[in-house]
Amino acid sequence: MHDAATSPAAISCNGVWQVFGPNAKQRLAQALKDSGGASERAAEQLRAEGLIPAVQDATFEVKEGELFVIMGLSGSGKSTIVRCISRLLEGTSGEVLVEGENILTASKKRMIELRRRKLGMVFQHFGLFPHMTVAENVAFPLRMQGQGKVPRRERALDVIKLVGLEGREDAFPRELSGGQRQRVGIARSLAVNPDIWFLDEPFSALDPLIRRQLQDEFLHIQATLRKSIVFITHDITEALKLADRIAIMKDGRIVQIGTPAEIVLNPIDDYVAEFSKDVATGRHAQVASIMKSGDDIPTDMPDKPGVRSDMTLEAALSSCISVYDPVPVRDADGQVVGAVYPSDLAAASLQAEAK
């Protein structure tokens, strides 16, 4: 997956609140003052006053090219936060920086420009125009930009091919399956080649098989385009499959941010642990989490079977199950960075199954 650690931030959210109710800005400011800046106490005060703090003091970054998943149960605030940071809702407080620009203070004209040229959006209900063909639907944002018919058709065909719908460009939405219509929605959002992509449960209404196929297609698209993505889901399996990092939300708060392996192996509390209790750890934890390093690396090890530090426990175990001695673990450049015993791989995998 993408190494987000070395990339600059595409999105920075700092102390973002979304409070619903009358005089929300003033009452939030007063609640924060009364609580001495303690966000949970301020949220309690707002609730006692009949307001709804749907997003509470959200602070996080999305690196350039990172696929950042926000997940939680229904009512946790995950869809509200994506609408807030894309400014489909007016944030109550805080700042959302898109490549350094605070869009919460941007003019309506500037937001229209950003949505037309920089920000792409895909939602569960994708709202295709029934009287337009696939190509016309995909090209519609380019039409709004004032592009000519020929160049926008050419661009539409390019992204239609990218999402696997080549040959269906002249079909109408009524002639497509649900999965195909969702692909059209994805293609339409990609037509303007956005730098940042917001997706709010885009696959949740689809059958499981179609959903898995679209997840695979989505990963292929991301590997090709390397967009900065905020992806909303309630499905831990989907989050673990897609994410570079995951933010878990509860009652409007972000309770943990981490890589898929960190979320599965080191949940911060019972709420986070509950999401991954049925997840096989060996499919997500990497060899780096259990290998010996430094002075603990044995000196006499075979070159085979080529275990890497970024392999999952499951993959590493399958590659060296017949080797009983410690085997070297190499980094992406082929340098030895550690050692792992097959017995440790097996023990860690069995521990996952016992969870």
Helices and strands as residue ranges (DSSP letters): G 4-6, E 9-20, H 24-34, H 39-48, E 52-63, E 67-72, H 78-85, E 93-98, E 101-102, G 103-105, H 108-117, E 119-123, H 134-144, H 149-162, G 173-175, H 178-190, E 196-200, H 208-225, E 228-233, H 236-242, E 245-250, E 253-258, H 260-265, H 270-275, G 281-283, G 287-289, G 294-296, E 307-308, H 313-320, E 327-330, E 336-340, H 342-354
